[in-house]
């Protein structure tokens, strides 16, 4: 049976925590793949989403059976309007290499990020996150709560 993982996490991760978090992310994914987790869903945001998408793309060379799917809140122009050129280039690379892409909305709306997060959880059998405050008010915390309400495992690499 094919299973899926969605990712959610903070845009800013302390530099001193990042290497360990990325090593643990890779370990978690390499453990999950033989268990049937082959579809991976990322939301296209800066920070954790980007790191996870890049990790899946790196692992795809070793595990050609896995797929990266993007669930995006709105168009590239809208989502990346305030990003640096380097951030936009990373987004474009992930977008080109993704196996599929779904847009929740064409335009940015006050609700498109929440709808993107809801869709990520709908598609997932497990959630891998980097969430410093799971009970907080951030979109990441909201997504973690959605995953828990759905009853799927949540693996928090910030813990």
LUMLO-221959 format. One record per residue (C-alpha): residue in three letters; x, y, z. Coordinates in nm, 3 decimals, padded with zeros to 5 digits. Each point is the difference from the previous one (the first is absolute). Layout:
<rs>
+------+---------+---------+---------+
| resn |       u |       v |       w |
+------+---------+---------+---------+
|  ALA |       X |       Y |       Z |
...
+------+---------+---------+---------+
</rs>
This chain:
<rs>
+------+---------+---------+---------+
| resn |       u |       v |       w |
+------+---------+---------+---------+
|  UNK |  00.000 |  00.000 |  00.000 |
|  UNK |  00.132 |  00.341 | -00.101 |
|  UNK |  00.021 |  00.244 |  00.289 |
|  UNK |  00.075 |  00.370 |  00.016 |
|  UNK |  00.170 |  00.259 |  00.219 |
|  UNK | -00.070 |  00.372 |  00.014 |
|  UNK |  00.244 |  00.257 |  00.128 |
|  UNK | -00.059 |  00.312 |  00.204 |
|  UNK |  00.242 |  00.219 |  00.187 |
|  UNK |  00.135 |  00.339 |  00.083 |
|  UNK |  00.147 |  00.234 | -00.258 |
|  UNK |  00.289 |  00.088 |  00.231 |
|  UNK |  00.202 | -00.272 |  00.171 |
|  UNK |  00.299 |  00.088 |  00.216 |
|  UNK |  00.325 | -00.068 | -00.185 |
|  UNK |  00.134 | -00.207 |  00.288 |
|  UNK | -00.306 | -00.231 | -00.011 |
|  UNK | -00.020 | -00.040 | -00.378 |
|  UNK |  00.273 | -00.264 | -00.068 |
|  UNK | -00.139 | -00.241 |  00.262 |
|  UNK | -00.358 |  00.058 | -00.117 |
|  UNK |  00.093 | -00.071 | -00.363 |
|  UNK |  00.194 | -00.313 |  00.094 |
|  UNK | -00.297 | -00.124 |  00.203 |
|  UNK | -00.239 |  00.087 | -00.286 |
|  UNK |  00.205 | -00.212 | -00.237 |
|  UNK |  00.013 | -00.286 |  00.252 |
|  UNK | -00.379 |  00.013 |  00.053 |
|  UNK | -00.067 | -00.004 | -00.374 |
|  UNK |  00.246 | -00.281 | -00.067 |
|  UNK | -00.176 | -00.202 |  00.270 |
|  UNK | -00.346 |  00.084 | -00.138 |
|  UNK |  00.064 | -00.083 | -00.367 |
|  UNK |  00.042 | -00.378 |  00.050 |
|  UNK | -00.324 |  00.009 |  00.204 |
|  UNK | -00.193 |  00.117 | -00.308 |
|  UNK |  00.021 |  00.378 |  00.039 |
|  UNK |  00.069 |  00.111 | -00.355 |
|  UNK | -00.211 |  00.315 | -00.048 |
|  UNK |  00.128 |  00.316 |  00.167 |
|  UNK | -00.199 |  00.325 |  00.015 |
|  UNK |  00.156 |  00.342 |  00.056 |
|  UNK | -00.163 |  00.343 |  00.006 |
|  UNK |  00.266 |  00.203 | -00.181 |
|  UNK |  00.075 |  00.239 |  00.285 |
|  UNK |  00.340 |  00.128 |  00.102 |
|  UNK |  00.193 | -00.183 |  00.268 |
|  UNK | -00.111 | -00.348 |  00.104 |
|  UNK | -00.218 | -00.061 | -00.308 |
|  UNK |  00.293 |  00.079 | -00.227 |
|  UNK |  00.243 | -00.214 |  00.199 |
|  UNK | -00.242 | -00.295 | -00.008 |
|  UNK | -00.067 |  00.032 | -00.372 |
|  UNK |  00.373 |  00.016 | -00.074 |
|  UNK |  00.060 | -00.306 |  00.219 |
|  UNK | -00.268 | -00.199 | -00.184 |
|  UNK |  00.152 |  00.100 | -00.334 |
|  UNK |  00.344 | -00.108 |  00.123 |
|  UNK | -00.139 | -00.333 |  00.123 |
|  UNK | -00.183 | -00.057 | -00.328 |
|  UNK |  00.337 | -00.068 | -00.164 |
|  UNK |  00.049 | -00.296 |  00.235 |
|  UNK | -00.370 | -00.094 |  00.022 |
|  UNK | -00.155 |  00.061 | -00.345 |
|  UNK | -00.337 | -00.131 |  00.125 |
|  UNK | -00.063 |  00.311 |  00.214 |
|  UNK | -00.182 |  00.312 | -00.116 |
|  UNK | -00.008 |  00.364 |  00.106 |
|  UNK | -00.337 |  00.170 | -00.027 |
|  UNK | -00.045 |  00.371 |  00.057 |
|  UNK | -00.320 |  00.141 |  00.146 |
|  UNK |  00.033 |  00.374 | -00.048 |
|  UNK | -00.217 |  00.273 |  00.152 |
|  UNK | -00.004 |  00.226 | -00.307 |
|  UNK |  00.191 |  00.085 | -00.317 |
|  UNK |  00.379 |  00.032 |  00.001 |
|  UNK | -00.022 |  00.373 | -00.062 |
|  UNK | -00.226 |  00.046 |  00.302 |
|  UNK |  00.179 | -00.243 |  00.233 |
|  UNK |  00.353 |  00.123 | -00.072 |
|  UNK | -00.073 |  00.373 | -00.041 |
|  UNK |  00.215 |  00.100 |  00.299 |
|  UNK |  00.270 | -00.266 | -00.033 |
|  UNK |  00.362 |  00.056 | -00.100 |
|  UNK |  00.124 | -00.112 | -00.342 |
|  UNK |  00.185 | -00.292 |  00.163 |
|  UNK | -00.318 | -00.113 |  00.177 |
|  UNK | -00.196 |  00.023 | -00.327 |
|  UNK |  00.269 | -00.204 | -00.178 |
|  UNK | -00.025 | -00.276 |  00.263 |
|  UNK | -00.381 |  00.002 | -00.035 |
|  UNK |  00.027 | -00.024 | -00.380 |
|  UNK |  00.241 | -00.294 |  00.022 |
|  UNK | -00.232 | -00.191 |  00.235 |
|  UNK | -00.301 |  00.087 | -00.217 |
|  UNK |  00.174 | -00.131 | -00.316 |
|  UNK |  00.110 | -00.323 |  00.168 |
|  UNK | -00.329 | -00.077 |  00.181 |
|  UNK | -00.206 | -00.293 | -00.125 |
|  UNK | -00.325 |  00.195 |  00.033 |
|  UNK | -00.125 |  00.341 |  00.103 |
|  UNK | -00.339 |  00.110 |  00.127 |
|  UNK | -00.107 |  00.359 |  00.067 |
|  UNK | -00.257 |  00.064 |  00.271 |
|  UNK | -00.068 |  00.348 | -00.143 |
|  UNK |  00.123 |  00.209 | -00.291 |
|  UNK |  00.006 |  00.320 |  00.203 |
|  UNK |  00.131 |  00.061 |  00.348 |
|  UNK | -00.293 |  00.018 |  00.242 |
|  UNK | -00.017 |  00.029 |  00.376 |
|  UNK | -00.093 | -00.368 |  00.011 |
|  UNK |  00.224 | -00.161 | -00.266 |
|  UNK |  00.276 | -00.103 |  00.241 |
|  UNK | -00.244 | -00.170 |  00.238 |
|  UNK | -00.169 | -00.174 | -00.293 |
|  UNK |  00.341 | -00.116 | -00.125 |
|  UNK |  00.080 | -00.139 |  00.345 |
|  UNK | -00.337 | -00.174 |  00.019 |
|  UNK |  00.058 | -00.159 | -00.341 |
|  UNK |  00.348 | -00.120 |  00.101 |
|  UNK | -00.149 | -00.181 |  00.300 |
|  UNK | -00.287 | -00.143 | -00.208 |
|  UNK |  00.255 | -00.167 | -00.228 |
|  UNK |  00.224 | -00.137 |  00.275 |
|  UNK |  00.030 | -00.315 |  00.208 |
|  UNK |  00.272 |  00.160 |  00.215 |
|  UNK |  00.127 |  00.351 |  00.069 |
|  UNK |  00.368 |  00.084 |  00.042 |
|  UNK |  00.040 |  00.344 |  00.147 |
|  UNK |  00.239 |  00.244 |  00.158 |
|  UNK | -00.223 |  00.177 |  00.251 |
|  UNK |  00.147 |  00.174 |  00.304 |
|  UNK | -00.339 |  00.082 |  00.151 |
|  UNK | -00.262 | -00.262 | -00.101 |
|  UNK | -00.264 |  00.175 |  00.210 |
|  UNK |  00.080 |  00.342 | -00.147 |
|  UNK | -00.186 |  00.213 | -00.253 |
|  UNK |  00.228 | -00.046 | -00.301 |
|  UNK | -00.107 | -00.167 | -00.321 |
|  UNK |  00.239 | -00.282 |  00.084 |
|  UNK | -00.167 | -00.058 |  00.338 |
|  UNK | -00.340 |  00.017 | -00.168 |
|  UNK |  00.108 | -00.267 | -00.250 |
|  UNK |  00.134 | -00.222 |  00.279 |
|  UNK | -00.337 |  00.028 |  00.178 |
|  UNK | -00.180 | -00.090 | -00.325 |
|  UNK |  00.219 | -00.310 | -00.034 |
|  UNK | -00.066 | -00.104 |  00.360 |
|  UNK | -00.374 |  00.053 | -00.048 |
|  UNK |  00.017 | -00.224 | -00.308 |
|  UNK |  00.170 | -00.261 |  00.217 |
|  UNK |  00.321 | -00.038 | -00.200 |
|  UNK |  00.344 | -00.024 |  00.159 |
|  UNK |  00.188 |  00.328 |  00.043 |
|  UNK |  00.379 | -00.015 |  00.013 |
|  UNK |  00.132 |  00.329 |  00.137 |
|  UNK |  00.370 |  00.043 | -00.072 |
|  UNK |  00.014 |  00.315 |  00.213 |
|  UNK | -00.056 | -00.209 |  00.315 |
+------+---------+---------+---------+
</rs>
